[in-house]
Amino acid sequence: MDARRSAPATLRNREPILEVLRRFVPSGARVLEIAAGSGEHACFFAARLPVAEWQPTDPDPDSRASIDAWRTQSGVAALRPALALDVTADPWPVAHADAVVCINMIHISPWAATQSLMRGAARVLEPRGALFLYGPYRRFGAHTSASNEAFDASLRARDPLWGVRDLEEVTRVAEGAGLMLEELVAMPANNFSVVFRQP
Ligand SMILES: C[S@@+](CC[C@H](N)C(=O)[O-])C[C@H]1O[C@@H](n2cnc3c(N)ncnc32)[C@H](O)[C@@H]1O
């Protein structure tokens, strides 16, 4: 049976995300991807960035099966088999990374997951390593679009602990873990790329 899953949004956002990643993922990097989902991003990025290793992870077994099925089909040498990683569990199964990538998890998990993500990224990132986030965010307590506001309501209806977060609050938690906000990039469809840096 083919375990490959498909998330249509990945086809729309992968090119703009790749352009940002090109600036923050150095040649020869070991990349840890959190919440890799279907694995389509992992295959796409690992094939196009000059990385030594792209390690996809997800706590969900069906997602890991999908990641591994896409990996087998792609034949991308730098792409590692998926690992189980729940950000709220300690320790993480990966101890060192030059970059951590986390796309579309922060709003689809409890706030505790964001807090754990920041602590975990600060633990595993090498000096000057980058944490890259992508997703929708509120700015200074307000939604940036009507569509994000409707999306936020739909998320909270599914799970009251989910929701589009304030970027300022996310930044406060990252800085509390010792990471520094380096760049904010406005992306298509009212999303942001956010890059934090390990000192
Ligand atoms: C909307 S999907 C995003 C998947 C993929 N990054 C993408 O953009 O298509 C959210 C992902 O977050 C993962 N996730 C939820 N809670 C998590 C946690 N505590 N630790 C790590 N991943 C988590 C889910 O398993 C799911 O794969």
The ligand as a Gaussian input file, in Angstrom:
#p B3LYP/6-31G(d) Opt

LIG

0 1
 C       -0.466000      21.106000       9.725000
 S        0.707000      19.822000       9.947000
 C        2.113000      20.529000       9.125000
 C        2.929000      19.498000       8.424000
 C        4.002000      20.039000       7.491000
 N        5.040000      20.748000       8.207000
 C        3.393000      20.908000       6.436000
 O        3.585000      22.128000       6.456000
 O        2.698000      20.371000       5.555000
 C        1.102000      19.919000      11.655000
 C        2.088000      18.856000      12.097000
 O        2.477000      19.142000      13.447000
 C        2.749000      17.914000      14.075000
 N        2.727000      18.116000      15.514000
 C        1.674000      18.389000      16.307000
 N        2.046000      18.444000      17.593000
 C        3.378000      18.223000      17.622000
 C        4.352000      18.128000      18.658000
 N        3.998000      18.257000      19.953000
 N        5.636000      17.878000      18.337000
 C        6.009000      17.738000      17.041000
 N        5.125000      17.800000      16.010000
 C        3.824000      18.029000      16.301000
 C        1.622000      17.012000      13.567000
 O        1.904000      15.637000      13.753000
 C        1.541000      17.429000      12.110000
 O        2.339000      16.620000      11.273000

